[in-house]
Amino acid sequence: MHLNNNDLLLYFGGVLLAAGAAVGAAELAFYYRKKRWIDACEQAFFKLDDTQRSSVGHIVRDFERYGDGDENKLVYILATARHESRLKPIKEWRATSSQTTIYNLQNRYWDTGYYGRGFVQLTWERNYAKMSEFTGLNLVKNPDLALIPDYAGDIIVYGMINGSFTRRKLSEFINSSSIDFYNARKTVNGLDKASTIATYANSLKKALQ
């Protein structure tokens, strides 16, 4: 069969329209999934500003890339971001000398420049190196790249899912037979503030129902 130029234009135009419609439908579906999580975060945590809303969207999209579909894991990741950075890709605050415990801890790494950044407060050179390997970015040379929301979302989701920070994966604590929001803190920082973050996670889980 011979197709003239008009036929070809109509054919390829139809293909492009169909592809555009598929992309549009996918983006619309994601918009409603993102809105569901934003609304739940506002109900469980606090009123979000535009930056925080955008942050939730980044984390939700990155969970769809790197997660396993278990919403309880996403609940805990968002609860962690709520605790670590109030859902903003920020730099760690320097403690005052009167805050003895955290000040002494920060003294171990602060002058290296590898203090906390992003949604999960990525800390220590070894963790910047791990995330450099994952993202393909040179975070060791330029740690402030971890403040860019796209990358901050990648880091918190991939790192917690795959055990990049402490060698403990979320699947050890949150799976089909167990939802242990308390011990899930071990994926990031031992049991530091584990009860607080578990409370945030339970509130978010309830808000989604």
N, C-alpha and C positions, 0 to 999 in steps of 0.2 A: 504494500500500500504506500502510495506517495503522499506526503504531507506538504502542503505549501506553507509559506511563512505565516499566514494567518492561522492555519491549523496548529502550527507549532506554538504560536503565541498563546492561543486559547488553551492548549494542552498544558504548557508549562505554567501559564497563569493559574490554571486550576490546581496544579500541584502546589504552587506557592501559597495559594489561598488556603488549601487544606492544611498545609504545614503551619501556616500562621494561625489558623483556627485551633489546631491542636496545642500549639504553644500558649495561645491565649486561654484556652480552657485549663491547661495545667497551672498557669499562673493564677487564674481565678480560684482554682481549688486550693492552691497554697495560701492565697490571701485569707480564705476563710479558716484554714487550719491555723495560720499565724494569729488571726484575730481571736480564736478560741483560747490560745495560750496567753495572749496579752490580757484578755479579759479576766482569765483565771488568776494571773499574777497580780492584777490590780485588786482582785477580791481577797487574795491570800496575803499579799505583802503590803502594798501602799499604792497611791495614785502615781502612775508612771508619767514621766515627761517624754518628749519626743525622742530623746536619745535612748532612754530606757526601753521604749516601745521598739525602736529600731534594733536594739541589742537583743531583745527577745526574739525578734524575727531572724537575726543572724544565727542565734543558737538553735532555733527550731529547724532552720534550713540545713545547718551543719549536722544536726542529729539525723536528718533524713539522708545525708550523704554517708556518715560514718557510724551511725547507730544501728541497732538491730530491730527497731520497731517497738521495743518494749517501752511504753510511755512512762513507766515507773522510773526508768533510768533518766529520761529527760526531766521528769519532775525533780529528781535529785540534783541533776546538773544545774537546773535553774535555781534551785534552793541554794546551791553552793555559790553561784554567781551573785545571788541576792546578798549572801553573807560576806563574800570576799570583796565585792566591789559595788554593791547596790546597783547591779545591772548596768554598770558603765565601765568602759575599758580605761581604767585609771592607773596612775602610778601609786605605789605604796607610800603611805605617809611615814615620815621619820618620827619615831617616838622621842619623847623628851627623856632626859636623864632620870627624872623622877619616876618614870614608868620602867622600873628596874629590869623586870624580866624580859619584856619585849625589846627594850633598848639594848640589853646585853646580847640578845640573839641577833638583832640587826647589826651589831658591831662585827659579827663574823663574816658578813658579806657586803655591807653597805658600800664600803669604799671600792669594791670591785666594780660597782655599777650594775651588778646583776640582782638588784632588789626587785620587789614584786611589780608586775605589770599585767594589764589585761583583765579579763573577767575572772580568771582564777588566780591572779597574782603570781604569775610565773616567777620563780626565784631560783637562785644558784646557777652558776655557769653551766653545770652539767645538764640542767634542764633546758636552758637556752640552746645548748648544742643538740639535744635530742629533738627539740622542736624545729631546729634548723634543718635537720635531716628529713623530718617529715614534710615540712612546708616547702623546702627548696629555697628558703630565704636565709640570708646570713644574719641570724639573730644574735650571734655571738659578737659580730662586728657592730651591728646596729640593733641593740635590744629594744629600742623604741618602736620598732616595727610591730612588736607584740601589742601595741596600743591601737593599731588599726583594726576596726571592728571585724572586718572579714577574717583577718588572721587570728584575732582574739577568740572568735567563735570556733575556728578550726582547732585552736590549741586546747580550749577547755573540753570540747566534746571528744576529740580524738584522744587526748591525754587521759581522760577519765575512763573512757571505754576500753582503751588498750593498756592501761596500767603504766603509762609513760612516766608519771611523777614519782610513784612509790613502788612500782612493780605489782601493785594490787589493782585488779580490774573491777569495774562495777558489777560485772556478772558474778563475781564471787559472793556478793551481798544482795544483789537484786536479780532475781531470776524467776522461773516459773513455779518454784516451790518455796521461795522466801523473799520477803521484802524487808530488809534490815537497813533502814535509813540511818540508824545510829552508827553501826560499824562501817557503813559505806564511806564515812569520813576518812577511812584509812587509805582511800584512793588518792587523797590530796595531802593530808597533814595529820597523821596519827589519829588521835581522838580529840584533838583540839576543837572546842566548841561543837562537839558532836551532837549534844542534846539540842542546842539552839538550831542547828541546821536541820536536824530530824524534825523539829517542830515546824520549821518553814516548809519542809517537804510534805509533811502530813497535811498542813493547811492547804497547800497547792493541790495535792491529790484530792482533797475534799471539794475544793472549788471547781475542779474539772468534772465532778459527777453530776 
